[in-house]
Amino acid sequence: MSTGAAGSFAAVLDGASSAVRAILARALDDHEVSVDDALTLAETRGRDLQALSMVADEMRRRQAGDVVTFVINRNINFTNVCIKHCGFCAFSRDHREEEGYLLPIEEVVRRAREAWDLGATEVCIQAGLPPKLDGRFYIDLTRALKAALPDLHLHAFSPEEVLYGSVRSGLPIKDYLMELKAAGLGTLPGTSAEVLDQAIRDRIARGRITVDQWVEVITTAHALGIRTTSTIMYGHVETPAHWVHHMALLRSIQRDTGGFTEFVPLSLIHSEAPMYAKKLVPGVRPGATGVEIVRMHALARLVLGPGFRNIQASWVKEGPKLAQVLLASGANDLGGTLINESISTSAGAQYGQLVGPAELHRLIRDAGRIPAQRDTLYGIVRTYSEGESPESPLDKIEDAEARFGSYRRLIASGEFRFTRG
């Protein structure tokens, strides 16, 4: 750190309250942030938040360096039909609704092949939970994808889906995960976490996978060598204290297993979420504020510590511009190109179709950082030097919806209409 930068750093810390300044000083000395200290940081505003953000940026520099990564991937949400009725989900449809769809396995493979031909290294597959699903469907889908595209990484099936497949097949969770791995599964998304507090879950998504079940799926996957991401969904009925306890649980799991690849904060997209739009849950906030979003990412960097090298800023949830700003508050990854995104889009997100490698590169470079394409496990595919930029066929696509379709067009079409057999 230069003399001028050090002086600016000291000035920001000097402007913070004595309690926050002491906590941040300990963090800079590489002491783990305690739960009590994290609870204090989770309420920061004004100069305290500025100091938190600056220290988070410094810890990001120490833990992850100045490279900011992204992955070329495609989301495939193969069905929106679901037996659950989560209050935050505007994506799912009952099996009797006309807007329900189910992509056959050959269509999922076609979409994955299209992504591979455009340079994707990963497909992310998550969906609803259709009634009477064959318990081996996820295994069969995995096997079909790997047979067609053996070098494509399959980042697939939330803990909720793994639990559902386990129940429907009659296999214990460990055995089910072993079969998925044998079929070619690469990693699991650590979604369906929302907030890992059972009282909160019972308010916003009664009947959803429980905290204990989520932990069981995740830790079992880690024990089998299947790595996972981790997430939080915030900006609804939770408090900052819930953020802290959620992170403390993830930190504890990571200390035991080392299986998490990243942490992805996901702010609630509220406008079409049933619990907000239909007032189904009292007290739901209209998503997180900008200050909350900055505070969440900075807090994550400090609380999760060096065990979580990678903190992702979701351009789908926050928009590319705010995601870029979060690179100065602890984040070191901008996620993936996605190509398609249906779950956030259905809830009212405005950014879910495609951000190409060239635009991600531009955002990273403009933030004063070094762009690099990564794979799912954060192996670097290519680092871009000053003056270099990606040359991806994705950047030549002028109308992504016309090329790849959209959730709106999919549910309006009868081509893949769900029929309960």
The 8 nearest C-alpha neighbors of each residue, nearest first, counted from 0:
[[1, 5, 4, 2, 3, 8, 57, 6],
 [2, 0, 4, 3, 5, 6, 7, 8],
 [3, 1, 5, 4, 6, 0, 7, 8],
 [4, 2, 6, 5, 1, 7, 0, 8],
 [3, 5, 7, 1, 6, 2, 8, 0],
 [4, 6, 8, 2, 3, 7, 1, 0],
 [7, 5, 3, 9, 8, 4, 10, 2],
 [6, 8, 10, 4, 9, 5, 3, 11],
 [7, 9, 5, 11, 6, 10, 4, 12],
 [10, 8, 12, 6, 7, 11, 13, 5],
 [11, 9, 13, 7, 8, 12, 6, 14],
 [10, 12, 14, 8, 13, 9, 50, 7],
 [11, 13, 9, 15, 14, 10, 50, 20],
 [14, 12, 10, 11, 15, 9, 20, 16],
 [13, 15, 11, 12, 46, 10, 16, 47],
 [16, 14, 47, 12, 46, 13, 20, 19],
 [15, 17, 19, 18, 20, 47, 14, 13],
 [16, 18, 20, 19, 21, 15, 13, 22],
 [19, 17, 21, 20, 16, 22, 15, 39],
 [18, 20, 22, 16, 21, 17, 23, 15],
 [19, 21, 17, 23, 18, 22, 15, 16],
 [22, 20, 24, 18, 19, 23, 17, 25],
 [23, 21, 19, 25, 24, 20, 26, 36],
 [22, 24, 26, 20, 25, 21, 19, 27],
 [23, 25, 27, 21, 26, 22, 20, 28],
 [26, 24, 28, 22, 23, 27, 30, 21],
 [25, 27, 23, 29, 30, 28, 24, 22],
 [28, 26, 24, 29, 25, 23, 54, 30],
 [27, 29, 25, 26, 30, 24, 23, 31],
 [30, 28, 26, 27, 31, 25, 32, 304],
 [31, 29, 26, 25, 28, 32, 27, 33],
 [30, 32, 33, 29, 26, 304, 302, 25],
 [31, 33, 302, 36, 37, 30, 26, 34],
 [34, 32, 36, 35, 37, 31, 302, 38],
 [33, 35, 37, 36, 38, 32, 243, 247],
 [36, 34, 38, 33, 37, 39, 32, 40],
 [35, 37, 33, 39, 38, 34, 32, 40],
 [38, 36, 34, 40, 39, 35, 41, 33],
 [39, 37, 41, 35, 36, 40, 240, 34],
 [38, 40, 36, 37, 41, 42, 35, 43],
 [39, 41, 37, 43, 42, 38, 36, 19],
 [42, 40, 38, 39, 239, 43, 37, 298],
 [41, 43, 40, 39, 44, 239, 38, 294],
 [44, 42, 48, 40, 47, 41, 45, 39],
 [45, 43, 48, 47, 46, 42, 49, 290],
 [44, 46, 48, 47, 49, 43, 15, 50],
 [47, 45, 49, 15, 48, 14, 50, 44],
 [48, 46, 15, 50, 43, 49, 45, 44],
 [49, 47, 44, 51, 43, 50, 45, 46],
 [50, 48, 46, 52, 47, 51, 53, 45],
 [49, 51, 47, 53, 48, 52, 12, 11],
 [52, 50, 48, 54, 49, 53, 55, 47],
 [51, 53, 328, 55, 49, 297, 50, 54],
 [54, 52, 56, 50, 55, 51, 49, 57],
 [55, 53, 57, 51, 56, 52, 50, 58],
 [56, 54, 329, 52, 58, 297, 57, 53],
 [55, 57, 329, 59, 53, 328, 54, 58],
 [56, 58, 54, 60, 59, 55, 53, 61],
 [59, 57, 61, 55, 60, 56, 62, 54],
 [58, 60, 56, 62, 329, 57, 61, 63],
 [59, 61, 64, 57, 58, 63, 62, 65],
 [62, 60, 58, 59, 64, 63, 57, 56],
 [61, 63, 59, 60, 308, 58, 305, 64],
 [64, 62, 59, 60, 308, 61, 65, 331],
 [65, 63, 60, 66, 61, 62, 59, 331],
 [64, 66, 368, 60, 369, 67, 63, 331],
 [65, 67, 369, 64, 370, 368, 68, 371],
 [68, 66, 331, 370, 332, 369, 371, 65],
 [67, 69, 332, 371, 372, 373, 370, 333],
 [68, 70, 334, 372, 333, 335, 373, 332],
 [71, 69, 335, 373, 372, 374, 72, 334],
 [72, 70, 119, 336, 335, 120, 121, 69],
 [71, 73, 121, 119, 337, 122, 336, 335],
 [74, 72, 337, 122, 338, 123, 339, 114],
 [73, 75, 123, 337, 339, 122, 340, 124],
 [74, 76, 124, 77, 123, 73, 125, 339],
 [77, 75, 126, 125, 78, 124, 74, 341],
 [76, 78, 102, 75, 126, 101, 107, 125],
 [79, 77, 101, 126, 100, 80, 127, 76],
 [78, 80, 91, 127, 92, 99, 100, 126],
 [81, 79, 92, 129, 127, 99, 91, 78],
 [82, 80, 128, 127, 129, 83, 91, 93],
 [81, 83, 128, 130, 129, 84, 93, 80],
 [84, 82, 81, 85, 207, 206, 128, 91],
 [85, 83, 86, 82, 204, 88, 81, 91],
 [86, 84, 204, 88, 87, 83, 203, 205],
 [85, 87, 274, 203, 273, 204, 88, 84],
 [86, 88, 272, 85, 274, 273, 89, 203],
 [89, 87, 90, 85, 272, 86, 91, 273],
 [88, 90, 346, 272, 345, 91, 271, 273],
 [91, 89, 345, 342, 88, 79, 346, 92],
 [90, 92, 79, 80, 81, 89, 127, 88],
 [93, 91, 80, 99, 79, 81, 96, 94],
 [92, 94, 95, 96, 80, 81, 82, 91],
 [93, 95, 80, 96, 99, 92, 419, 81],
 [96, 94, 93, 97, 99, 92, 418, 419],
 [97, 95, 98, 93, 94, 99, 92, 80],
 [96, 98, 99, 95, 416, 410, 417, 94],
 [99, 97, 410, 96, 100, 411, 92, 416],
 [98, 100, 417, 80, 97, 92, 96, 79],
 [99, 101, 417, 416, 415, 78, 79, 98],
 [102, 100, 78, 417, 415, 77, 103, 416],
 [101, 103, 77, 415, 106, 78, 107, 104],
 [104, 102, 106, 105, 101, 107, 415, 77],
 [103, 105, 107, 106, 140, 108, 102, 143],
 [104, 106, 108, 107, 103, 109, 102, 143],
 [107, 105, 109, 108, 103, 104, 102, 110],
 [108, 106, 104, 110, 109, 105, 111, 102],
 [107, 109, 111, 105, 106, 110, 144, 112],
 [110, 108, 106, 112, 107, 111, 105, 113],
 [111, 109, 113, 107, 112, 108, 106, 114],
 [110, 112, 108, 114, 113, 109, 107, 115],
 [113, 111, 115, 109, 114, 110, 108, 116],
 [112, 114, 110, 116, 111, 115, 109, 117],
 [113, 115, 117, 111, 119, 112, 116, 73],
 [116, 114, 119, 112, 118, 117, 113, 111],
 [115, 117, 113, 114, 118, 112, 119, 111],
 [118, 116, 114, 115, 119, 392, 113, 393],
 [117, 119, 115, 116, 120, 114, 71, 391],
 [120, 118, 71, 115, 72, 114, 121, 117],
 [119, 121, 151, 71, 72, 152, 118, 115],
 [122, 120, 152, 72, 119, 151, 153, 123],
 [121, 123, 73, 72, 153, 74, 154, 124],
 [124, 122, 74, 154, 155, 73, 75, 153],
 [123, 125, 155, 75, 76, 74, 156, 122],
 [126, 124, 156, 76, 155, 157, 123, 75],
 [127, 125, 76, 78, 77, 79, 128, 124],
 [126, 128, 81, 79, 80, 78, 129, 91],
 [127, 129, 81, 82, 80, 130, 126, 160],
 [128, 130, 81, 80, 132, 82, 127, 131],
 [131, 129, 132, 82, 128, 81, 94, 419],
 [132, 130, 133, 129, 167, 419, 134, 420],
 [133, 131, 130, 129, 134, 167, 136, 128],
 [132, 134, 136, 135, 131, 167, 168, 164],
 [133, 135, 168, 167, 164, 136, 132, 165],
 [134, 136, 138, 133, 137, 139, 168, 164],
 [135, 137, 139, 133, 138, 134, 140, 132],
 [138, 136, 140, 139, 135, 141, 164, 134],
 [137, 139, 141, 135, 179, 136, 140, 142],
 [140, 138, 136, 142, 141, 137, 135, 143],
 [141, 139, 137, 143, 142, 138, 136, 104],
 [142, 140, 138, 144, 139, 143, 182, 137],
 [141, 143, 182, 139, 145, 140, 144, 146],
 [144, 142, 146, 140, 141, 145, 139, 147],
 [145, 143, 147, 141, 146, 142, 108, 148],
 [144, 146, 149, 148, 142, 147, 143, 183],
 [147, 145, 143, 144, 148, 149, 142, 141],
 [146, 148, 144, 145, 149, 143, 108, 112],
 [149, 147, 145, 151, 150, 146, 144, 112],
 [148, 150, 145, 151, 146, 147, 144, 152],
 [151, 149, 148, 152, 145, 120, 121, 147],
 [150, 152, 120, 148, 121, 149, 153, 115],
 [153, 151, 121, 185, 120, 154, 150, 122],
 [152, 154, 185, 184, 122, 155, 121, 151],
 [155, 153, 186, 123, 187, 185, 122, 152],
 [154, 156, 124, 187, 123, 153, 125, 188],
 [157, 155, 125, 160, 187, 124, 161, 188],
 [156, 158, 160, 159, 188, 190, 189, 187],
 [157, 159, 161, 160, 216, 213, 162, 191],
 [160, 158, 162, 157, 161, 208, 163, 191],
 [161, 159, 163, 157, 162, 158, 156, 164],
 [162, 160, 158, 164, 163, 159, 165, 156],
 [161, 163, 165, 159, 160, 164, 158, 166],
 [164, 162, 160, 166, 165, 161, 167, 159],
 [165, 163, 134, 167, 161, 166, 162, 168],
 [164, 166, 162, 170, 168, 163, 172, 167],
 [165, 167, 163, 169, 164, 168, 162, 170],
 [166, 168, 134, 164, 165, 169, 163, 133],
 [169, 167, 134, 165, 170, 166, 164, 135],
 [168, 170, 166, 167, 165, 171, 134, 164],
 [169, 171, 165, 168, 175, 174, 172, 166],
 [170, 172, 174, 173, 165, 175, 169, 166],
 [173, 171, 175, 174, 165, 176, 170, 162],
 [174, 172, 176, 175, 171, 177, 219, 220],
 [175, 173, 177, 171, 176, 172, 170, 178],
 [176, 174, 172, 178, 177, 173, 170, 165],
 [175, 177, 179, 173, 178, 174, 180, 172],
 [176, 178, 174, 180, 175, 179, 181, 173],
 [179, 177, 181, 175, 176, 180, 182, 174],
 [178, 180, 176, 182, 138, 177, 181, 184],
 [179, 181, 184, 177, 183, 182, 178, 176],
 [180, 182, 178, 183, 179, 177, 184, 176],
 [183, 181, 142, 179, 180, 141, 178, 184],
 [184, 182, 180, 181, 145, 141, 185, 142],
 [183, 185, 180, 153, 179, 186, 182, 141],
 [184, 186, 153, 154, 152, 183, 225, 180],
 [187, 185, 154, 226, 227, 225, 184, 155],
 [186, 188, 227, 155, 154, 156, 189, 157],
 [189, 187, 228, 157, 190, 227, 155, 154],
 [190, 188, 229, 228, 227, 230, 187, 157],
 [189, 191, 192, 188, 157, 230, 229, 158],
 [192, 190, 193, 159, 157, 158, 189, 208],
 [191, 193, 190, 194, 195, 231, 230, 189],
 [192, 194, 232, 231, 191, 195, 230, 233],
 [195, 193, 196, 231, 192, 232, 245, 200],
 [196, 194, 245, 210, 192, 193, 197, 200],
 [195, 197, 199, 194, 198, 200, 210, 241],
 [196, 198, 200, 199, 201, 210, 195, 209],
 [197, 199, 201, 200, 196, 202, 195, 203],
 [200, 198, 202, 201, 197, 196, 203, 237],
 [201, 199, 197, 202, 203, 204, 198, 196],
 [200, 202, 205, 198, 199, 204, 203, 197],
 [203, 201, 199, 200, 204, 205, 198, 280],
 [202, 204, 86, 200, 201, 205, 199, 85],
 [205, 203, 85, 200, 207, 86, 201, 202],
 [206, 204, 201, 207, 202, 200, 203, 85],
 [205, 207, 204, 208, 83, 201, 209, 85],
 [208, 206, 205, 204, 209, 83, 85, 200],
 [207, 209, 159, 212, 213, 206, 210, 191],
 [210, 208, 212, 211, 213, 207, 197, 200],
 [209, 211, 213, 212, 195, 197, 214, 196],
 [212, 210, 214, 209, 213, 215, 208, 216],
 [211, 213, 215, 209, 214, 210, 208, 216],
 [214, 212, 210, 216, 215, 211, 158, 209],
 [213, 215, 217, 211, 212, 216, 218, 210],
 [214, 216, 212, 218, 213, 217, 219, 211],
 [217, 215, 219, 213, 214, 218, 158, 220],
 [218, 216, 214, 220, 219, 215, 213, 221],
 [217, 219, 221, 220, 215, 216, 214, 222],
 [218, 220, 222, 216, 221, 217, 215, 173],
 [219, 221, 225, 223, 217, 218, 222, 216],
 [220, 222, 218, 258, 224, 225, 223, 219],
 [223, 221, 219, 220, 224, 218, 256, 225],
 [224, 222, 220, 221, 225, 219, 177, 176],
 [223, 225, 221, 222, 226, 220, 258, 219],
 [226, 224, 220, 221, 186, 223, 227, 185],
 [225, 227, 258, 186, 221, 259, 224, 187],
 [228, 226, 187, 259, 186, 188, 189, 260],
 [227, 229, 189, 261, 188, 259, 260, 262],
 [230, 228, 189, 262, 261, 263, 259, 227],
 [231, 229, 263, 262, 264, 190, 189, 192],
 [230, 232, 193, 264, 194, 265, 192, 233],
 [233, 231, 193, 265, 266, 194, 267, 264],
 [234, 232, 266, 267, 235, 231, 265, 237],
 [233, 235, 287, 286, 267, 266, 284, 236],
 [236, 234, 284, 283, 233, 237, 286, 267],
 [237, 235, 283, 282, 284, 238, 234, 199],
 [236, 238, 235, 241, 199, 233, 239, 234],
 [237, 239, 240, 241, 236, 242, 234, 235],
 [240, 238, 242, 241, 41, 243, 42, 237],
 [241, 239, 243, 238, 242, 38, 244, 41],
 [240, 242, 244, 239, 238, 243, 245, 237],
 [243, 241, 239, 245, 240, 244, 246, 238],
 [242, 244, 246, 240, 241, 245, 247, 37],
 [243, 245, 247, 241, 246, 242, 248, 240],
 [246, 244, 242, 248, 243, 195, 247, 241],
 [247, 245, 249, 243, 248, 244, 250, 242],
 [246, 248, 244, 250, 249, 245, 243, 251],
 [249, 247, 251, 245, 246, 250, 244, 252],
 [250, 248, 246, 252, 251, 247, 253, 245],
 [249, 251, 247, 253, 248, 252, 303, 246],
 [250, 252, 248, 254, 249, 253, 247, 255],
 [253, 251, 249, 255, 254, 250, 256, 248],
 [254, 252, 257, 250, 256, 255, 251, 249],
 [253, 255, 251, 252, 256, 257, 250, 306],
 [256, 254, 252, 253, 257, 251, 258, 250],
 [257, 255, 253, 258, 254, 252, 221, 222],
 [258, 256, 253, 259, 254, 255, 306, 252],
 [257, 259, 226, 221, 256, 227, 253, 260],
 [260, 258, 227, 228, 261, 226, 257, 253],
 [259, 261, 228, 227, 258, 376, 226, 309],
 [262, 260, 309, 228, 259, 310, 307, 229],
 [261, 263, 229, 310, 230, 311, 228, 309],
 [262, 264, 230, 311, 310, 229, 265, 261],
 [265, 263, 231, 230, 232, 266, 262, 296],
 [266, 264, 232, 231, 263, 316, 267, 233],
 [265, 267, 233, 232, 234, 287, 316, 286],
 [268, 266, 286, 234, 269, 233, 232, 265],
 [269, 267, 346, 286, 348, 270, 347, 266],
 [268, 270, 272, 285, 286, 267, 271, 275],
 [269, 271, 347, 272, 276, 268, 346, 275],
 [272, 270, 346, 276, 269, 347, 89, 273],
 [271, 273, 87, 269, 89, 275, 346, 88],
 [274, 272, 276, 277, 275, 86, 87, 271],
 [273, 275, 279, 86, 280, 278, 272, 277],
 [276, 274, 278, 273, 272, 277, 283, 269],
 [275, 277, 273, 278, 271, 272, 274, 270],
 [276, 278, 273, 279, 275, 274, 272, 280],
 [279, 277, 275, 274, 280, 276, 281, 273],
 [278, 280, 274, 277, 281, 275, 273, 86],
 [279, 281, 274, 278, 283, 282, 203, 275],
 [282, 280, 283, 278, 279, 274, 275, 236],
 [281, 283, 236, 284, 280, 235, 278, 275],
 [282, 284, 235, 236, 281, 275, 280, 285],
 [283, 285, 235, 286, 234, 282, 236, 287],
 [286, 284, 269, 283, 287, 235, 234, 275],
 [285, 287, 234, 267, 284, 269, 235, 268],
 [286, 288, 234, 291, 266, 292, 289, 267],
 [289, 287, 291, 290, 292, 286, 234, 285],
 [288, 290, 292, 291, 293, 287, 321, 294],
 [289, 291, 293, 288, 292, 294, 44, 287],
 [292, 290, 294, 288, 289, 293, 287, 295],
 [291, 293, 289, 295, 290, 294, 288, 287],
 [294, 292, 290, 296, 291, 295, 297, 289],
 [293, 295, 291, 297, 292, 296, 298, 290],
 [296, 294, 292, 298, 293, 297, 291, 299],
 [295, 297, 299, 298, 293, 294, 329, 328],
 [298, 296, 328, 329, 55, 294, 300, 52],
 [297, 299, 295, 301, 296, 300, 294, 302],
 [300, 298, 296, 302, 297, 301, 303, 295],
 [299, 301, 297, 329, 298, 303, 55, 302],
 [300, 302, 304, 298, 299, 303, 55, 297],
 [301, 303, 299, 304, 32, 300, 298, 37],
 [304, 302, 299, 250, 300, 301, 307, 246],
 [303, 305, 301, 302, 306, 300, 307, 31],
 [304, 306, 307, 308, 62, 303, 300, 301],
 [307, 305, 304, 308, 303, 253, 254, 250],
 [308, 306, 305, 309, 303, 304, 261, 262],
 [307, 309, 305, 63, 62, 306, 310, 261],
 [308, 310, 261, 307, 331, 311, 262, 332],
 [311, 309, 330, 262, 261, 331, 263, 332],
 [310, 312, 332, 263, 330, 333, 313, 334],
 [311, 313, 322, 333, 330, 332, 314, 325],
 [314, 312, 315, 316, 317, 333, 322, 311],
 [313, 315, 318, 319, 317, 322, 316, 312],
 [316, 314, 350, 313, 351, 318, 317, 348],
 [315, 317, 314, 313, 318, 266, 265, 348],
 [318, 316, 314, 321, 315, 322, 313, 319],
 [317, 319, 314, 320, 315, 321, 316, 350],
 [318, 320, 314, 322, 321, 323, 317, 315],
 [321, 319, 323, 322, 318, 324, 314, 317],
 [320, 322, 324, 323, 319, 318, 317, 325],
 [323, 321, 319, 325, 312, 314, 320, 324],
 [322, 324, 320, 321, 325, 326, 319, 362],
 [325, 323, 321, 326, 322, 327, 320, 328],
 [326, 324, 328, 322, 327, 323, 330, 321],
 [325, 327, 330, 324, 323, 328, 331, 329],
 [326, 328, 325, 56, 324, 329, 330, 52],
 [329, 327, 52, 325, 297, 56, 326, 55],
 [328, 330, 56, 55, 297, 59, 300, 327],
 [331, 329, 326, 310, 311, 325, 332, 312],
 [330, 332, 67, 310, 326, 309, 311, 329],
 [331, 333, 311, 68, 67, 334, 330, 69],
 [334, 332, 312, 69, 311, 313, 68, 335],
 [335, 333, 69, 332, 70, 311, 313, 312],
 [334, 336, 70, 337, 69, 71, 72, 333],
 [335, 337, 354, 71, 72, 355, 353, 338],
 [336, 338, 73, 72, 74, 335, 339, 353],
 [339, 337, 353, 73, 352, 336, 74, 340],
 [340, 338, 352, 337, 74, 73, 353, 341],
 [341, 339, 351, 352, 74, 342, 337, 344],
 [340, 342, 344, 406, 343, 345, 339, 76],
 [341, 343, 90, 345, 344, 340, 346, 89],
 [344, 342, 346, 348, 345, 341, 347, 268],
 [343, 345, 348, 341, 347, 346, 342, 351],
 [344, 346, 90, 342, 343, 347, 89, 341],
 [347, 345, 271, 89, 343, 344, 272, 268],
 [346, 348, 344, 345, 270, 271, 268, 349],
 [349, 347, 344, 343, 350, 346, 268, 316],
 [348, 350, 351, 347, 344, 318, 315, 316],
 [351, 349, 315, 348, 318, 352, 314, 344],
 [352, 350, 340, 315, 344, 349, 353, 348],
 [351, 353, 339, 338, 340, 350, 399, 337],
 [354, 352, 338, 336, 337, 355, 351, 339],
 [355, 353, 336, 358, 356, 359, 352, 338],
 [354, 356, 394, 357, 358, 336, 393, 353],
 [355, 357, 359, 358, 360, 389, 354, 394],
 [358, 356, 360, 359, 355, 389, 361, 394],
 [357, 359, 361, 360, 356, 355, 362, 354],
 [360, 358, 356, 362, 361, 357, 363, 355],
 [359, 361, 357, 363, 358, 362, 370, 356],
 [362, 360, 358, 364, 359, 363, 365, 357],
 [363, 361, 359, 365, 360, 364, 323, 358],
 [364, 362, 366, 360, 365, 361, 368, 370],
 [363, 365, 361, 367, 368, 366, 362, 360],
 [366, 364, 362, 367, 363, 361, 368, 360],
 [365, 367, 363, 364, 368, 362, 323, 326],
 [368, 366, 364, 365, 363, 369, 65, 362],
 [367, 369, 364, 65, 366, 363, 66, 67],
 [368, 370, 66, 67, 65, 364, 363, 371],
 [371, 369, 67, 360, 383, 363, 66, 68],
 [372, 370, 382, 68, 381, 383, 67, 373],
 [371, 373, 69, 381, 380, 68, 70, 379],
 [374, 372, 379, 380, 70, 377, 378, 69],
 [373, 375, 377, 378, 376, 70, 379, 380],
 [376, 374, 377, 373, 121, 70, 378, 152],
 [375, 377, 374, 378, 260, 373, 226, 186],
 [378, 376, 374, 373, 375, 379, 260, 68],
 [377, 379, 374, 373, 376, 380, 375, 372],
 [380, 378, 373, 381, 377, 372, 374, 371],
 [381, 379, 373, 372, 378, 374, 382, 371],
 [382, 380, 372, 371, 379, 383, 373, 370],
 [381, 383, 371, 370, 372, 384, 379, 380],
 [384, 382, 387, 370, 371, 388, 381, 385],
 [385, 383, 387, 386, 382, 369, 370, 388],
 [384, 386, 387, 383, 369, 388, 364, 370],
 [385, 387, 384, 388, 383, 364, 389, 361],
 [388, 386, 384, 385, 383, 389, 382, 390],
 [387, 389, 383, 357, 390, 386, 360, 384],
 [390, 388, 357, 391, 356, 387, 360, 383],
 [389, 391, 388, 392, 357, 394, 356, 393],
 [390, 392, 393, 394, 389, 356, 118, 395],
 [391, 393, 395, 394, 117, 390, 396, 118],
 [394, 392, 391, 395, 396, 355, 117, 356],
 [395, 393, 355, 392, 396, 391, 357, 356],
 [394, 396, 392, 393, 397, 391, 355, 390],
 [397, 395, 394, 393, 398, 399, 392, 402],
 [396, 398, 395, 399, 394, 402, 401, 393],
 [399, 397, 401, 400, 396, 402, 403, 395],
 [400, 398, 402, 401, 403, 396, 397, 353],
 [401, 399, 404, 403, 402, 405, 398, 352],
 [400, 402, 398, 399, 404, 403, 405, 397],
 [403, 401, 399, 400, 404, 398, 396, 397],
 [404, 402, 400, 399, 401, 405, 339, 338],
 [403, 405, 400, 401, 402, 408, 409, 406],
 [406, 404, 408, 407, 400, 409, 403, 339],
 [405, 407, 409, 341, 408, 410, 404, 345],
 [408, 406, 405, 409, 410, 411, 345, 404],
 [409, 407, 411, 405, 406, 410, 412, 404],
 [408, 410, 406, 412, 411, 407, 405, 404],
 [409, 411, 98, 412, 408, 407, 406, 99],
 [412, 410, 408, 409, 407, 98, 413, 97],
 [413, 411, 409, 410, 414, 408, 415, 416],
 [412, 414, 416, 415, 411, 410, 409, 100],
 [413, 415, 412, 416, 409, 100, 411, 102],
 [416, 414, 100, 101, 413, 102, 417, 412],
 [415, 417, 100, 413, 414, 99, 101, 418],
 [418, 416, 100, 101, 99, 415, 419, 94],
 [419, 417, 420, 416, 94, 100, 101, 95],
 [420, 418, 417, 94, 130, 131, 95, 129],
 [419, 418, 131, 417, 130, 132, 94, 133]]
